[in-house]
């Protein structure tokens, strides 16, 4: 579970960087990368939720 949290942290940092590049400079490629990473974050959060429930039982 610790690895999953670290992965989420790294992925979110990547998302934040690309999203900021899109907003600040209008970088379309950064926006595309941010959208792709957002899907990875969504999957990782679902996995976290699943593992969190298992641990709490």
Backbone as a chain_set.jsonl record, in Angstrom:
{"seq": "XXXXXXXXXXXXXXXXXXXXXXXXXXXXXXXXXXXXXXXXXXXXXXXXXXXXXXXXX", "coords": {"N": [[0.833, -1.189, 0.0], [2.016, 1.159, 0.673], [3.708, 1.595, -1.493], [1.84, 2.127, -3.455], [0.773, 4.565, -2.6], [3.026, 6.174, -2.858], [3.34, 6.029, -5.619], [0.999, 7.301, -6.44], [1.511, 9.868, -5.453], [3.759, 10.678, -6.992], [2.638, 10.542, -9.554], [0.603, 12.44, -9.365], [2.126, 14.743, -9.005], [3.336, 14.92, -11.5], [1.054, 15.337, -13.054], [0.2, 17.84, -12.041], [2.31, 19.495, -12.818], [2.183, 19.349, -15.668], [-0.433, 20.296, -16.088], [-0.21, 22.893, -15.122], [1.622, 23.932, -16.97], [0.027, 23.897, -19.251], [-2.006, 25.718, -18.57], [-0.576, 28.092, -18.001], [1.117, 28.65, -20.222], [-0.249, 27.834, -22.425], [0.37, 25.406, -23.566], [-0.347, 22.86, -25.596], [0.396, 20.164, -25.821], [1.204, 19.569, -23.233], [-1.234, 19.714, -21.955], [-2.499, 17.511, -23.066], [-0.893, 15.465, -22.048], [-1.453, 15.815, -19.324], [-4.151, 15.134, -19.225], [-3.981, 12.419, -19.886], [-2.493, 11.439, -17.726], [-4.307, 11.966, -15.731], [-6.164, 9.958, -16.032], [-4.647, 7.756, -15.265], [-4.28, 8.416, -12.591], [-6.897, 8.223, -11.694], [-7.359, 5.438, -11.942], [-5.435, 4.467, -10.153], [-6.376, 5.554, -7.762], [-8.77, 4.172, -7.454], [-7.746, 1.621, -7.058], [-6.38, 2.097, -4.671], [-8.544, 2.643, -2.961], [-9.777, 0.135, -2.959], [-7.762, -1.507, -1.784], [-7.5, -0.233, 0.659], [-9.921, -0.748, 1.882], [-9.691, -3.515, 2.164], [-7.582, -3.689, 4.012], [-8.714, -2.522, 6.249], [-10.495, -4.376, 7.139]], "CA": [[0.0, 0.0, 0.0], [2.927, 2.302, 0.708], [4.152, 1.807, -2.875], [0.719, 2.725, -4.176], [0.689, 5.965, -2.195], [4.163, 6.851, -3.497], [3.022, 6.119, -7.043], [-0.01, 8.36, -6.557], [2.168, 11.151, -5.206], [4.569, 10.985, -8.172], [1.744, 10.748, -10.684], [-0.076, 13.716, -9.193], [3.11, 15.798, -9.26], [3.454, 15.006, -12.956], [-0.185, 15.949, -13.519], [0.191, 19.251, -11.659], [3.293, 20.177, -13.66], [1.649, 19.468, -17.026], [-1.626, 21.15, -16.065], [0.266, 24.269, -14.969], [2.187, 24.331, -18.255], [-1.078, 24.165, -20.177], [-2.707, 26.935, -18.167], [0.288, 29.269, -18.028], [1.699, 28.967, -21.521], [-1.099, 27.33, -23.5], [1.042, 24.255, -24.158], [-1.359, 21.839, -25.877], [0.954, 18.842, -25.537], [1.16, 19.392, -21.774], [-2.636, 19.427, -21.63], [-2.774, 16.125, -23.453], [-0.22, 14.62, -21.046], [-2.19, 15.944, -18.063], [-5.377, 14.333, -19.336], [-3.582, 11.012, -19.841], [-2.096, 11.137, -16.352], [-5.507, 11.995, -14.879], [-6.758, 8.621, -16.106], [-3.813, 6.895, -14.424], [-4.593, 8.761, -11.204], [-8.212, 7.652, -11.403], [-7.192, 3.99, -11.745], [-4.674, 4.252, -8.923], [-7.243, 5.868, -6.624], [-9.695, 3.046, -7.301], [-6.971, 0.539, -6.456], [-6.146, 2.482, -3.279], [-9.797, 2.458, -2.234], [-9.968, -1.307, -2.811], [-6.792, -2.022, -0.815], [-7.796, 0.379, 1.946], [-11.038, -1.501, 2.447], [-9.159, -4.822, 2.565], [-6.767, -3.504, 5.21], [-9.548, -2.145, 7.388], [-11.33, -5.506, 7.581]], "C": [[0.878, 1.253, 0.0], [3.417, 2.63, -0.699], [3.069, 2.506, -3.696], [0.592, 4.212, -3.848], [1.833, 6.759, -2.823], [3.908, 7.041, -4.992], [2.0, 7.233, -7.29], [0.623, 9.74, -6.403], [2.968, 11.584, -6.434], [3.69, 11.311, -9.379], [1.036, 12.09, -10.565], [0.867, 14.891, -9.426], [3.299, 16.01, -10.756], [2.234, 15.698, -13.554], [-0.184, 17.451, -13.248], [1.151, 20.058, -12.533], [2.733, 20.402, -15.069], [0.427, 20.381, -17.079], [-1.219, 22.616, -15.938], [0.864, 24.785, -16.273], [1.09, 24.664, -19.259], [-1.753, 25.486, -19.837], [-1.844, 28.183, -18.365], [0.761, 29.641, -19.422], [0.877, 28.453, -22.698], [-0.489, 26.141, -24.232], [0.041, 23.112, -24.341], [-0.87, 20.432, -25.557], [0.929, 18.556, -24.035], [-0.261, 19.086, -21.324], [-2.998, 18.0, -21.947], [-2.127, 15.164, -22.452], [-0.973, 14.655, -19.722], [-3.469, 15.113, -18.099], [-5.071, 12.842, -19.256], [-3.245, 10.599, -18.412], [-3.313, 11.129, -15.434], [-6.216, 10.647, -14.904], [-5.969, 7.623, -15.266], [-4.097, 7.142, -12.954], [-5.924, 8.135, -10.799], [-8.105, 6.152, -11.122], [-6.474, 3.692, -10.437], [-5.522, 4.541, -7.692], [-8.266, 4.759, -6.382], [-8.991, 1.863, -6.649], [-6.698, 0.83, -4.987], [-7.395, 2.233, -2.438], [-10.029, 0.973, -1.946], [-9.037, -1.879, -1.736], [-7.052, -1.473, 0.577], [-8.928, -0.365, 2.645], [-10.562, -2.856, 2.94], [-8.38, -4.723, 3.866], [-7.63, -3.236, 6.431], [-10.419, -3.291, 7.894], [-10.637, -6.355, 8.588]], "O": [[0.527, 2.272, -0.595], [3.53, 3.8, -1.063], [3.359, 3.368, -4.526], [0.33, 5.023, -4.737], [1.633, 7.889, -3.271], [4.224, 8.089, -5.555], [2.13, 8.007, -8.239], [0.297, 10.666, -7.146], [2.866, 12.732, -6.866], [3.972, 12.245, -10.129], [0.884, 12.801, -11.559], [0.464, 15.915, -9.977], [3.407, 17.145, -11.222], [2.359, 16.537, -14.446], [-0.527, 18.243, -14.126], [0.834, 21.176, -12.938], [2.8, 21.511, -15.599], [0.276, 21.158, -18.021], [-1.817, 23.484, -16.574], [0.646, 25.938, -16.644], [1.221, 25.614, -20.031], [-2.039, 26.285, -20.729], [-2.329, 29.209, -18.841], [0.802, 30.821, -19.769], [1.275, 28.623, -23.851], [-0.805, 25.902, -25.397], [-0.369, 22.475, -23.371], [-1.64, 19.6, -25.075], [0.662, 17.428, -23.618], [-0.466, 18.285, -20.411], [-3.719, 17.349, -21.191], [-2.736, 14.171, -22.055], [-1.115, 13.622, -19.067], [-3.824, 14.465, -17.114], [-5.814, 12.086, -18.63], [-3.663, 9.538, -17.949], [-3.352, 10.371, -14.465], [-6.805, 10.238, -13.904], [-6.552, 6.746, -14.628], [-4.15, 6.204, -12.159], [-6.06, 7.589, -9.704], [-8.7, 5.657, -10.165], [-6.854, 2.78, -9.702], [-5.401, 3.847, -6.682], [-8.588, 4.446, -5.236], [-9.561, 1.184, -5.795], [-6.771, -0.068, -4.148], [-7.315, 1.681, -1.34], [-10.425, 0.598, -0.843], [-9.474, -2.646, -0.879], [-6.846, -2.172, 1.57], [-8.887, -0.581, 3.856], [-10.975, -3.308, 4.008], [-8.508, -5.589, 4.731], [-7.304, -3.682, 7.531], [-11.016, -3.186, 8.966], [-11.202, -7.343, 9.058]]}, "num_chains": 1, "name": "protein.A"}
